[in-house]
Amino acid sequence: MTTTTPAPTPLVDPRVIALAHYAGRALLEKVLARHGVTFQQSVTLRVAAVADGPVERAHLVGSVVDSLKVAANEVHTVVDGLIAAGLLTPHGASQVRITETGRELYATTSGETAPISARIYEGIPAEDLAAAGRVLTLITERADAELAAMDR
């Protein structure tokens, strides 16, 4: 009788984190593509969708820059594209707000991705998710500190 030894559980390292990130992002991008939305547009639209009202454009751009680690001018271009598409609209001199069309799109894409996420996380014990959350938060904080040090 032949027995096989199970593969060892990998330690969390940059490759494991990247593989998980890109696998999840690929799923999200498939959903978004059906609606003609890019990943950057989705992240930007989410900031406006979860806000209680109009958002300062500078805050919106800063949030996306912090999340995606991209240049502010890229995010300004995304915001302009969302405005041109009727998903965001200017509000006052320095704010933007999500339109009803933008809110419907956000709700639709969120609704389509929710069951996928539920299937991915199904059966993972809460304590494992909590430990992963703590570790990934610490890694993010340290990486952000390294980025800040490089920019000085």
Backbone hydrogen bonds in HBPLUS format (Angstrom, degrees):
<---DONOR---> <-ACCEPTOR-->    atom                        ^
c    i                          cat <-CA-CA->   ^        H-A-AA   ^      H-
h    n   atom  resd res      DA  || num        DHA   H-A  angle D-A-AA Bond
n    s   type  num  typ     dist DA aas  dist angle  dist       angle   num
A0017-ILE N   A0013-ASP O   3.03 MM   4  6.24 169.9  2.04 167.2 170.2     1
A0018-ALA N   A0014-PRO O   2.89 MM   4  6.01 160.7  1.92 146.5 152.5     2
A0019-LEU N   A0015-ARG O   2.82 MM   4  6.03 162.4  1.85 154.4 159.0     3
A0020-ALA N   A0016-VAL O   3.08 MM   4  6.28 162.9  2.11 148.6 152.7     4
A0021-HIS N   A0017-ILE O   2.91 MM   4  6.11 163.8  1.94 152.4 157.5     5
A0022-TYR N   A0018-ALA O   2.83 MM   4  5.98 176.2  1.83 159.3 160.3     6
A0023-ALA N   A0019-LEU O   2.96 MM   4  5.99 148.6  2.06 142.1 150.7     7
A0024-GLY N   A0020-ALA O   3.08 MM   4  6.25 167.4  2.09 150.0 153.2     8
A0025-ARG N   A0021-HIS O   2.80 MM   4  6.00 157.2  1.85 151.4 159.2     9
A0026-ALA N   A0022-TYR O   2.90 MM   4  5.87 153.6  1.97 137.4 144.0    10
A0027-LEU N   A0023-ALA O   3.26 MM   4  6.56 154.2  2.33 143.0 148.9    11
A0028-LEU N   A0024-GLY O   3.06 MM   4  6.35 165.6  2.08 150.9 154.6    12
A0029-GLU N   A0025-ARG O   2.76 MM   4  5.97 163.6  1.78 156.2 161.0    13
A0030-LYS N   A0026-ALA O   3.07 MM   4  6.25 144.1  2.21 140.9 149.3    14
A0031-VAL N   A0027-LEU O   3.23 MM   4  6.62 157.2  2.29 149.6 154.8    15
A0032-LEU N   A0028-LEU O   2.86 MM   4  6.15 168.0  1.87 158.3 161.9    16
A0033-ALA N   A0029-GLU O   2.84 MM   4  5.84 155.2  1.90 142.4 148.8    17
A0034-ARG N   A0031-VAL O   3.21 MM   3  5.52 131.3  2.46 102.7 114.4    18
A0035-HIS N   A0032-LEU O   2.85 MM   3  5.30 148.7  1.95 110.7 121.0    19
A0037-VAL N   A0032-LEU O   3.08 MM   5  5.06 174.4  2.08 132.2 132.1    20
A0036-GLY N   A0033-ALA O   3.10 MM   3  4.83 166.0  2.12 101.0 105.4    21
A0042-SER N   A0038-THR O   2.94 MM   4  6.18 155.7  2.00 147.8 154.7    22
A0043-VAL N   A0039-PHE O   2.97 MM   4  6.27 162.6  2.00 158.0 161.6    23
A0044-THR N   A0040-GLN O   3.03 MM   4  6.15 160.6  2.06 147.5 153.0    24
A0045-LEU N   A0041-GLN O   2.78 MM   4  5.92 163.0  1.81 152.3 157.5    25
A0046-ARG N   A0042-SER O   2.94 MM   4  6.07 151.1  2.03 146.6 154.0    26
A0049-ALA N   A0045-LEU O   2.83 MM   4  6.04 150.5  1.92 149.3 159.1    27
A0050-VAL N   A0046-ARG O   2.98 MM   4  6.11 154.6  2.04 158.0 160.4    28
A0055-VAL N   A0096-VAL O   2.74 MM  41  5.43 167.7  1.76 166.1 166.7    29
A0096-VAL N   A0055-VAL O   2.82 MM  41  5.43 152.9  1.90 150.2 157.3    30
A0059-HIS N   A0056-GLU O   2.99 MM   3  5.18 119.3  2.37 101.4 116.5    31
A0060-LEU N   A0056-GLU O   2.94 MM   4  6.28 162.6  1.97 159.0 164.2    32
A0057-ARG N   A0094-SER O   2.81 MM  37  5.90 177.1  1.81 155.2 156.2    33
A0061-VAL N   A0057-ARG O   2.87 MM   4  6.10 171.1  1.88 158.6 160.3    34
A0062-GLY N   A0058-ALA O   2.88 MM   4  5.94 160.6  1.91 142.3 148.7    35
A0063-SER N   A0059-HIS O   2.84 MM   4  6.01 156.9  1.90 151.0 156.6    36
A0064-VAL N   A0060-LEU O   3.16 MM   4  6.43 160.8  2.20 150.0 154.3    37
A0065-VAL N   A0061-VAL O   2.87 MM   4  6.07 163.3  1.90 156.8 162.2    38
A0066-ASP N   A0062-GLY O   2.90 MM   4  6.04 163.7  1.92 148.5 152.8    39
A0067-SER N   A0063-SER O   2.97 MM   4  6.15 149.8  2.06 141.2 149.8    40
A0068-LEU N   A0064-VAL O   2.82 MM   4  5.86 176.3  1.82 159.5 160.6    41
A0069-LYS N   A0065-VAL O   2.75 MM   4  5.09 135.2  1.95 138.4 146.5    42
A0074-GLU N   A0071-ALA O   3.05 MM   3  5.43 130.9  2.30 105.8 118.1    43
A0075-VAL N   A0071-ALA O   3.37 MM   4  6.83 153.0  2.45 146.0 153.1    44
A0075-VAL N   A0072-ALA O   3.03 MM   3  5.12 114.4  2.48  97.7 113.4    45
A0076-HIS N   A0072-ALA O   2.88 MM   4  6.20 157.3  1.93 157.5 164.5    46
A0077-THR N   A0073-ASN O   3.12 MM   4  6.28 151.1  2.20 138.1 145.1    47
A0078-VAL N   A0074-GLU O   3.02 MM   4  6.39 147.8  2.12 141.2 150.4    48
A0079-VAL N   A0075-VAL O   2.81 MM   4  6.12 162.4  1.84 156.8 160.8    49
A0080-ASP N   A0076-HIS O   2.90 MM   4  6.13 162.2  1.93 148.7 153.6    50
A0081-GLY N   A0077-THR O   2.95 MM   4  6.17 151.0  2.04 142.4 150.4    51
A0082-LEU N   A0078-VAL O   2.88 MM   4  6.21 151.8  1.96 151.0 159.0    52
A0083-ILE N   A0079-VAL O   2.91 MM   4  6.20 149.9  2.00 150.2 158.9    53
A0084-ALA N   A0080-ASP O   2.88 MM   4  6.13 162.2  1.91 148.7 153.7    54
A0085-ALA N   A0081-GLY O   2.91 MM   4  6.08 141.1  2.07 140.4 150.9    55
A0087-LEU N   A0082-LEU O   2.86 MM   5  5.21 153.3  1.93 168.7 164.4    56
A0088-LEU N   A0082-LEU O   3.21 MM   6  5.51 148.0  2.31 115.5 114.1    57
A0086-GLY N   A0083-ILE O   2.97 MM   3  5.11 156.1  2.03 105.7 113.3    58
A0099-THR N   A0087-LEU O   3.01 MM  12  5.31 171.8  2.02 129.8 130.0    59
A0089-THR N   A0097-ARG O   2.84 MM   8  5.51 148.4  1.94 154.9 165.5    60
A0097-ARG N   A0089-THR O   2.90 MM   8  5.51 152.0  1.97 151.8 161.0    61
A0091-HIS N   A0095-GLN O   2.71 MM   4  4.88 160.2  1.75 133.0 128.1    62
A0095-GLN N   A0091-HIS O   3.17 MM   4  4.88 132.4  2.41 143.5 149.9    63
A0103-ARG N   A0099-THR O   2.83 MM   4  6.12 156.7  1.89 151.2 157.7    64
A0104-GLU N   A0100-GLU O   2.88 MM   4  6.10 157.8  1.93 148.6 154.5    65
A0105-LEU N   A0101-THR O   2.97 MM   4  6.19 158.1  2.02 147.5 153.4    66
A0106-TYR N   A0102-GLY O   2.90 MM   4  6.11 163.4  1.93 150.1 154.7    67
A0107-ALA N   A0103-ARG O   2.90 MM   4  6.09 162.2  1.93 149.1 154.1    68
A0108-THR N   A0104-GLU O   2.87 MM   4  6.04 155.0  1.93 146.9 154.1    69
A0109-THR N   A0105-LEU O   2.93 MM   4  6.14 175.6  1.93 160.0 160.3    70
A0110-SER N   A0106-TYR O   2.90 MM   4  5.94 157.5  1.95 147.5 154.7    71
A0111-GLY N   A0107-ALA O   2.84 MM   4  5.86 151.9  1.92 139.4 147.8    72
A0112-GLU N   A0108-THR O   2.93 MM   4  6.18 144.8  2.05 146.0 155.6    73
A0113-THR N   A0109-THR O   3.00 MM   4  6.17 146.4  2.12 142.6 151.0    74
A0114-ALA N   A0110-SER O   2.95 MM   4  5.98 143.2  2.09 147.3 155.9    75
A0117-SER N   A0113-THR O   2.94 MM   4  6.21 165.7  1.97 162.9 166.6    76
A0118-ALA N   A0114-ALA O   2.92 MM   4  6.15 157.7  1.97 150.6 157.4    77
A0119-ARG N   A0115-PRO O   3.03 MM   4  6.20 153.9  2.10 139.6 145.5    78
A0120-ILE N   A0116-ILE O   3.01 MM   4  6.32 155.2  2.08 150.1 157.3    79
A0121-TYR N   A0117-SER O   3.01 MM   4  6.23 161.4  2.04 157.6 161.1    80
A0122-GLU N   A0118-ALA O   2.91 MM   4  5.74 122.1  2.26 139.2 153.1    81
A0124-ILE N   A0121-TYR O   3.17 MM   3  5.79 164.4  2.20 138.2 138.9    82
A0128-ASP N   A0125-PRO O   2.97 MM   3  5.30 127.4  2.25 105.2 119.1    83
A0129-LEU N   A0125-PRO O   3.06 MM   4  6.48 156.6  2.12 153.4 160.5    84
A0130-ALA N   A0126-ALA O   2.85 MM   4  6.09 153.8  1.92 148.6 156.3    85
A0131-ALA N   A0127-GLU O   2.98 MM   4  6.12 156.9  2.03 139.0 145.0    86
A0132-ALA N   A0128-ASP O   2.88 MM   4  6.08 164.6  1.91 150.0 154.5    87
A0133-GLY N   A0129-LEU O   2.85 MM   4  5.99 154.3  1.91 143.6 151.2    88
A0134-ARG N   A0130-ALA O   2.96 MM   4  6.24 155.3  2.03 147.9 153.8    89
A0135-VAL N   A0131-ALA O   2.97 MM   4  6.21 167.9  1.98 156.1 159.0    90
A0136-LEU N   A0132-ALA O   2.85 MM   4  5.97 171.8  1.86 155.9 158.6    91
A0137-THR N   A0133-GLY O   2.95 MM   4  5.94 152.5  2.03 141.5 149.3    92
A0138-LEU N   A0134-ARG O   3.03 MM   4  6.21 158.3  2.08 147.1 152.7    93
A0139-ILE N   A0135-VAL O   2.91 MM   4  6.19 160.6  1.95 153.1 158.7    94
A0140-THR N   A0136-LEU O   2.90 MM   4  6.04 158.1  1.95 144.5 150.5    95
A0141-GLU N   A0137-THR O   2.93 MM   4  6.17 161.3  1.97 149.1 154.0    96
A0142-ARG N   A0138-LEU O   2.95 MM   4  6.18 162.2  1.98 151.9 156.5    97
A0143-ALA N   A0139-ILE O   2.86 MM   4  6.04 159.5  1.90 150.9 157.0    98
A0144-ASP N   A0140-THR O   2.83 MM   4  5.98 160.8  1.87 152.5 158.1    99
A0145-ALA N   A0141-GLU O   2.98 MM   4  6.21 151.7  2.06 143.1 150.8   100
A0146-GLU N   A0142-ARG O   2.95 MM   4  6.24 152.9  2.03 145.9 153.3   101
A0147-LEU N   A0143-ALA O   2.89 MM   4  6.19 156.5  1.94 151.1 157.5   102
A0148-ALA N   A0144-ASP O   2.92 MM   4  6.16 159.8  1.96 148.4 153.9   103
A0149-ALA N   A0145-ALA O   2.95 MM   4  6.17 154.5  2.02 145.2 152.2   104
A0150-MET N   A0146-GLU O   3.00 MM   4  6.24 148.0  2.10 144.7 153.1   105
A0151-ASP N   A0147-LEU O   3.07 MM   4  6.32 138.3  2.25 144.1 155.2   106
A0151-ASP N   A0148-ALA O   3.19 MM   3  5.14 128.7  2.47  93.5 106.8   107
A0152-ARG N   A0149-ALA O   3.35 MM   3  5.39 156.9  2.41  99.0 105.8   108
